[in-house]
Amino acid sequence: MKCCICGPVRNCGPFLDTVFSNIEKIGALFDDYQIIVYYDKSNDNTLAKLKAYQKRNPKLCFYVNLQFVSPYRTHRLAHARNFCLNYVKNNCDINEYPFFIMMDFDDVNCKNVNPSVLQPYFKRNDWDALSFNTMPTYYDIWALSIYPYCFSYNHFKNNYAYHNIIKKYITYKLHNLKKTQLLPCISSFNGFSIYRTNKFLNTNYDGRVRNDLLPINYIKAHAKAQNSRGIVYKDYGHIKGAYEDCEHRPFHIQAIYNDNARIMITNDVLFL
């Protein structure tokens, strides 16, 4: 059993040594693994770090992007993740590579990894996408969609206040799971997710606002929960435009529609 471990890299120089060390520990769970990285122009020593590490570990394959993709961050991230995803689709036999991992290569995954947390899930058949909790709390509300908070909290009024409300909601949900129970959701990432390859061959990442992918009753449920009259299109400041949404959300929703993918979160913490 082999695995591709993928992700975009930009200005990640200070974190790469620890991240690659953690990846090696995760990779040791498999018969073999590849590291697929999409590099965007950085202002630090990220590229030098990649070149140096590749000499030590030829399992790393990285692409250097020299083209302007988009002024929007989520559009660039979607493009980068799709490059990695397409590598998996075009180069990896799903019988040999039943799983792939998408992760961030920054401080989120610089904590000490505990691979024994991940290993038991290989033999479980109750998930197709699996993300993990983080300490001290679950942080990635941007990528999260869970009923009734089905869409991006940023595209409704009261977005700043509801960030904390949704954070408390997901924390409560995870902490009240039974020991081996998983939490179903519409989308989640939290810096690291593992996927069953055969369930994600018909989907792509998309950094645009894709409210067309969710049933209207889900949009209405979120609007009601967030005390808003509907989706709001405006510049939220930390998002660089009204045409951005988290790239993970369309990716997961398409997999649900196209292949009945089961998107799950565990209360287990992989990075301590």
N, C-alpha and C positions, 0 to 999 in steps of 0.2 A: 504494500500500500504506500503510495507516494502522495505528495501534497505540494501545491504551489502557494507560496506565502507572498502576498502582493501589497503594493501601496505606492502612493505618490510621495515625492520627497522634494521639499523646498525649504531652505534655511533651517535645516535640521542638524547641522554639524555638531552642536554640543551634545546631542542625544544619541547619535548613531552607534557609538561604541557599545553602549548599554543595550540599545535596541537589538543590535546584531547578536550580542551575547544571549539575549532572551530568545531570539529567533532560533539560534543553534540548539537551545534546550528544547524548544517546541519541535524543531525539525527532527530531533533524536527520537521522537515518538513514532516516526514513520520509517519505512524501509529506505526512503530517499526523499529529498525535497529540493525545490528550486526557490530562489528569492527573485521575484520580478518587480523591479522598481522603475517608476517613471520619474525622471528628474527634470525639474523646471529651474531655470536660471535663478541662482541664489546669490546673496550678498555675503556669504560666509564660506567656510571651507567644506561645504557639503560634497561637492564634486570630487575634491581631493580625497575625502574620506571614503567615498564610494570606490574610487580607483584603488586606493590602498587596501581596502577590505577585499575587493575582488581578487587581488593577488594572493591573499591568504585563504580565501574561500571561493573557488571557481563556481560554486552553486549560485552565486549572485550574477544576474543578468540585468543590466540597467540601460535604459534608453534616455538619451539626452535630447530634450526638446529645444529646438532653436526657433520655433515659429510662434508668432502671436496668436493666441487662441481666442481670448475674450477679455473684456475689461471686468467681467464679473467673476468673483472667486469661485462660486459654486459651479459655474460653467467650466472653468478650468479644471476643477477637481473631478467633475464628471468625465471630462475628456481624458484625464490621466487615469482614472479608475477603469474606464472603458478600454484603454490601451492594455492594461493588465488583464482585464477580463477577456479581451479578444485573444490575447496570448494563450490563455487557458483553453479557450474554445478551439483554437486553431492548431495547438501543439500538444495537447495533453489528452491521451486516451482515457475516457472516463472510467474504464475498467481498471486502469493503473492509478488514476488520480480521482478517487471517489469524492475527495474533499478539496476545497481551496479556501484560503484564508485571506481576508482583506483587513488591513490594519493601518493605523497611523504610526509614523516613524518619529514621533516627537516625545515630549515629556510624559504624556499619558501612559506610554508603555515602557517607561524607564524604571518602574518599580521592579522589585524582585518577582520573577515569574515562578509560578508553581505548576509545572506541566502535569502533575498528577491530578490536578483538577480537571484538565481537559480530556485526559485519556479515557475515562469511563464512558464518555459520550459517543465514542466511536462505535460502541456496540449497542447503543440505544437507537430505536427507530421511531422516536416520537418528536422529531424535529427535522427541519430542512435548512433553517438558518438559526444559528445560536449565538447570542451575545451574552456578556457576563456583567455582573454587578461590579462596582468599583468602590474603593474605600476613600473617604469615609461615607460617601453617598453616591448614588447613581447621578452622573453629571450631564449626560448628553441628551438634553431635552430637545435640542434642535433636530435630531434625527428620529426622535420618538413619535410614533403615532399609536395610541392605544385608546380604545373607546372609553369615554366619549370624546377624548382629545385626539381626534382622528387625523387632523391636518397639522399644518405648521402653526404653532401658537403665535408666531410673529406676524401672521397675516390676518389677525383679528385685533380688535381694539383691546386695550388693557394688557398688551403683550408682556410688558415688563412684570406686572403684578402676577400674571398667570404662569410665568416661568417658575416662580417659587411654589405656586399652588400645584402645578403638574409635577414638580420635583417631589413634593410631599406625597402626592398621590402614588407615584411609581415606587417610592421608598416604602410606603405602607403596603402596597400590593406585593412587593418582593419579600418583605420581611414576614409576611403572613402566609407564604407558601409552605406546604409541607416539605419534608426533607428532600425528596427527589422530584418534587413537582416543578413543572415549567410554567411560565406565564406567557400565554398567547398574546400576540400584538399584531399590529399592521406593519410597523417598521421600528427597527432599533439598530443601533450600531455600538455606541459607547466605546469607540476607539479600537475595537477588535471584534470581528465576527468570523465564524467558520460556517461554510456552506457545503451542502451536497451538490456536487457539480452538475448532475443530471437535471436538477430542478431550476438551474439558472442559466441555461443555454439559450433561452428565448426572451431575455430581458437585457436592459442596458441602464446605466446610470444616466440621470438627466437632472441638471441643475436649475432648470426652469420651473416656474410655478405650474404645476400640473393638477389643478383642481378637477380637470376632466376625468381623472383616473378614479376618483372616489364617487360613490353613489351620493346623490343629493341629500338623502336622509342622514348620511354620515357628516356631511358639511353642516347641515342644520343642527345636528346633535352637538357638534363642537361649538358652533355659534351660540347655542343656548347655554352650554356649560361655561363658556367664556364671557357671557353677558354681552354679546355682540350681535349685530344684525346681519352679519355675513362677512365674507372675505374682504379685506381692505388692501388695496394696492397703493403703497406709498413707500418712500425711502425711510427705513428705520434707523438710519445712521450707521450702525455697526454692520448692517447689510448694505451693500453698495448699490442697491437699486431694487425697484419693485419687481423685477423679473427673475429674482433669485429665490430658490428654495433649496433645502438640503437634498443633495444628490441621491442619498440613500432611500428616500421615501418612494420616488417613482420606481426605483430598482426593485424594492420589495413588493410594492403593489402589483407591478407587472408579473412578478413571479407567482403571486397568489392567483391572479386571473389566468395566466397562461398554463401553469403547471400545478395548481393547488398547493403551492409551497406553504409549509407551516413555519411561521416566523415566531421564534420563541426567545425568552429571556430567562436565564437562571440566576438565582440569588448567589450562586457560587462566585467567588472572587478569584480571578486568574492571576492578576498582578497585585501583589500585596505591598 
